[in-house]
Amino acid sequence: MRSPANCMLPGVSEDVTHTLNEIAGAFLIEMQECVRDVNYERARPLFADDVVAYGTFAAVVEGRGRLEYEQWRNVWPTIRDFTFRLDELHTLGTESWICVIAPWDSLGKRANGESFSRPGRATLVLSRRDNRWVAAHSHFSLAPSPG
């Protein structure tokens, strides 16, 4: 039986889905550390040179450099405790690409210094290039407000 947190394409075995989760989880943990450390240099190799992405600050951007300058540098220094909720990870893919969907949490800081919760969600498409996994697409956004 398939885990509800994973979707498989016809002809893709359960073993592959388990592996997809492992690959996606490792990628997200590495990215999580980059965000927490505000380490752009370490994060760059996780993303394809020709990544297409968007987020809170970046409209649709093409290229890792634009993603870094228009999105990462506007968000990462302003938050703390960025954490992917890996127990809610969803994957779909094959041996050459993986769609990764995962919620995350972080804390922001108001002008008065008070912290506030910033839950969100991410969708990434990982592509296998030169024997490594890189994000060819990413979308990070805050979760909708309840209510």
Buried (B, 14 or more C-beta within 10 A) or exposed (E): EEEEBBBBEEEBEEEBBEBBBEBBBEBBEEBBEBBBEBEBEEBBEBBBEEBBBBBEBBEEBEBBEBBBBBBBBBBBEEBBEBBBEBEEBBBBBEEEBBBBBBBBBBBBEEEEEEEEEBBBBBBBBBBBEEEEBBBBBBBBEBEEEEE
